[in-house]
Amino acid sequence: MTLHFICVYYIVQTTLFLYNISIFYKQNNNILFLNKIITYYINDRLER
């Protein structure tokens, strides 16, 4: 259970990092694509 939360925390931190980079380069399409991947991954983890 603890490992799961660590993974989620790591994903969130990575997402924020990539989000800031995307904002810096104004790549809004990449943010939307990234959000789809993250949402799919989290949903997949929650179902298991």
C-alpha positions, 0 to 999 in steps of 0.5 A: 500500500505504501509503495502504491502511494510512493508511485503515485507521488512520483508520478505526480511530481514527474507530471508537474515537472513535465507540465512546467516544461510544456508551459515553458515551451507552450506545447499545450497539445503535449499536456493534453496527451500527457493527461490522457496517459496519466489518467489511463495509468491511474485508472488501470492501477486503481482497478487492480 
